[in-house]
């Protein structure tokens, strides 16, 4: 028994507060606090100067996401190696300007050949792992009230809500299965609203001398905490190498490949990008349409056996170096295929919750129908609904699914606007929508027939 929309949002995702962020990842006061070597940071400064030509101390501090005092120490070090020089100030840029010397340009080019990353100073893997574990999504219990808020405007069977809420607290993988159109994808995406708190996401992490870009603006939604200038003082604010974001929600479907679950190396740019599950850390990772990927579902299942049990994922770099990172996600599989066709019982036992999605009751269908009428700005007519349920669904033996009101009403409104330049629905427009939405296996002269979604 399933769902509908009217997008139910969680509470504003800013509840952990500035104080907790500062405690979780305090701003580095000195070079040692960064966890990075002077040589590594010196190369990164030179790469920034190679890209920009000249930069002031303030500009470098902003690009590096480090304090001016730390960047000043780095500049002093590379000036001692004759890699940078002071240039005359410009009227439009306050402060001293720095530029590469010929030697500095040569070393910067060498550094670019080793790693093409040019961005904020990365966070060492050990720092990231510690913080990721401290803000674990599994330390965040989901309550009945939070589920009720997250699904406040969703038509969802109470039994299903209990199953979903308990599964989110289990720390185990979840499999949502059922016929197409029963709402699995909608609900799996909607479950991300259950976690309204914020999390820290680094721009990048350093594995030795290698840098892996982790922050992805297409996935990570940053939050504005209204920080003022006082938060840039050394003993205030969190480590700016981290961004304050909503808990991540990564959804992938039939496009998923095995390569997307490994660190991606771009040879021409000499850069690394984090795999999907690393970007999803401390959040929700949904693999939709399981069984439709080019990867065999058993391969997908096998990929998660060790991470789920060990709570660590094992990755490798192009150089062959192996390393582990926390695996801290609520992992949700969604499929239209019967679970036993995806894997045998031994495979399925490793998934904690198998939650079946089925057809709606007429009462639930009516709730959704009313909501969709409201969204499309058309009047609710009980006679039209009765015709759809009893004549169209009933005579064709088509289950009542959550997707049907949205699709049928939408198509009927399309036809009404085209034919009459008004937004309206009636029995005739519904019959028209039905004939365009479904594929019939019987002659058109038949009153009813076996149908499938178009």
Secondary structure, DSSP 8 states (H G I E B T S, - for coil): -----S----S-S-TTHHHHHHHHSB---SHHHHT--HHHHHHHHHHHHHHHSEEEHHHHHHHHTS-HHHHHHHHHHHHHTT-EEEE--BTTB-S-EEEE-HHHHHHHHHHHHH----SS--EEHHHHHHHHHHT-GGGS---HHHHHHHTTTS---HHHHHHHHHHHTT-S-EEEEESTTSSHHHHHHHGGGG--SEEEEESEEEETTEEEE---TTT--B------GGGGSTTSSB-TTEEEEE--EEEE-TT--GGGGS-EEETTTTEEE--HHHHTTTEEEEE-STT-SSS-HHHHHHHHHHHHHHSEEEEE-TTS-EEEEE--EEEEEEESS-HHHHS-HHHHHTSSEEEEE----HHHHHHHHHHHHHHHT----HHHHHIIIIIIIHHHT----HHHHHHHHHHHHHHHHHHHSS----HHHHHHHHHHHEEESS-TTSS---EEE-
